[in-house]
Amino acid sequence: MNGISSWIMAIVGVSVLGVLVDLVMPNGQTKKYIKGIFAFIVVLVIISPLPNLLNKNFSIDDIFEEDAIVIQEDFVYQVNRDRLETLENMIVADLKEQGVGNITVNISANVFTNKMKIEAVFVDLSQVVINQNLEHIDINELVAKSVLKYVSIDKNNIVIN
């Protein structure tokens, strides 16, 4: 990283020097030539790393080494955990809108992988409050339908207590 930062600093330094010389130089024929010389120097500074790259045994496989790409597990964990929490809240809100309140939804998934796969959904109905309109409806079926709206999972992996 040190080589790239020094290269960028060289580009910035030459550009700033060129702007300063441009401001100090009086208008005229000489200013045009000086600007051309500084433009040429900037181009030389920009292409200066090319000979070093061409002399090395550069391979595109070097870019895709295992160490080159590091997945930040903490970030993946937090994003997946937030997704699960959002899904849980959406299911609870959907059921509340349908007249089923005071339930707890927990989604089980491997939150440490890039492609999170939901394994099971646990719904706790021990303290459920049901609207009078839903007295004769199968609550388990209603809950399962609501869960399947938001989570693509086998119906057998929905555990309702």
N, C-alpha and C positions, 0 to 999 in steps of 0.2 A: 504494500500500500504506500510505502514511502516514495517509491519511484513515481507513482501516478500523481501523488500530491505535489512533488517537486516539479513535475512536468506542467501541471496546471498552474502552479505558482509562477513558473517561467513564462507561460503564455500571458498570464495576467500582468506580470511585471513589464514585459515588452509592450503590451497594449497600453498600459498606463503611461509608460515612458513616451510612447508615440503620441498619445493625447497631449501630454505636457509639452512636448516639442512643438506640436501643432498649435497649441495656444500661444507659445512664446514667439514663434517665427512670424515675421511680418508677411503680409500678403505679397505675392509676386511669383516669379518663375521658379525661384529656388525652393519655395515651399512645396510646389508640386513634386519636385524631384525627391525631396526629403520624405514626403508622405509615401511615395512609391518605394523608397528604400526601406522604410519601416514596415510597409505591407509585406515586402519580400522577406524581411527578418521574421515577422510573425508567422509566415508560411513555413519558413525553415524550422522555427521552434516547434510548430505543430507537428511536422513530419519527422522531427528528430528521433523519436523512439522506434521508427520503422526499421532501421538497420539492425537494431538489437533484436527485434522480434523475428526478422528474417534469418538471422544467423543462428537462432536457437532451433532445436528440433521441436517445433510447435505442432501439436496435434489437437484436433477437436475433441479427442477423448479426454484430454487433460481437464477440460471444462466440466465434464460429467463424472468426475471422480466422486466417490462417496463422501469424502471430506469437503468437497466444494460446496455442496448444498446441505445446509443444516436446518432441519425443521425445529422450530422453537416449540418444544413440548408445552411449555407454560401457556403460550399464546393459543395453541390448538386446544388445550384443555379448557381455557377460559371461554373461547368462542363456542365450543361444543356444549359446555355447561350452560351458557347463556341461551343457546338454541333450545336445550332441553327445558329450561325454566320457562321460556316463552311458550313452548308447546304445552307444557303443563297448565300454564295460566290460560291459554286459549281454550283448552278442553274444559276447564272449570268454568270459564265465562260462558261457553256454549251451553253447558248443562244448566247453568244458573238462568240463562235466557229461556231455556225450555221449561223451567220450573223445578229444577232439582238443585238444591243448594246445600251448603255446608259439607262438601266432599273434599277429599284429598286425593290428588293424582301424583304418582311418582313414576317416572320413566327410567328404565334401566337400559344403559347403553355403555359401550366402551368409548369414553370421552377422550382417550389418549391417542386415538388414531385420526389420521387425516380425513378419512371417509367414515364418519360415525355411522354405525349400524345399530338401530334400536332393537334390543333383544326382547324386552317385555314392558308392559304397562300395568302398574298396580293401582287399583282404585279402591279407596277405603270409604265404604258407605255406612260405617258404624254410627255416625252422627248425622245422617242425611235428613234433610228437611224437604218434603215433597209437596208440591202444589196440589190443591184439591182436585184439579182437573186431571191429574196423573195417577189417581188412586188405583185405578184398575188396569194400568199399563205395566207391562213387564219392564221393571226398572233396569235389569241387567241388559236387556236388549237395547234399550235407549242409551245406556252408557256405552255399550260396545259400538253402536252406530256413531256416536259422537267422537269416540276415540279414533275410529277408522277414518273419520273425515280429515283428521290432522296428521295421523301417523299411518304409514304403510307398513303394516305388520299382520302376521297371521292372527286370526280371531282367537285361536287357542292360546296365544301368548298374552291375552288380556286377562288379568287376574282381578276378579271383583270380590271383595270381602264385605 
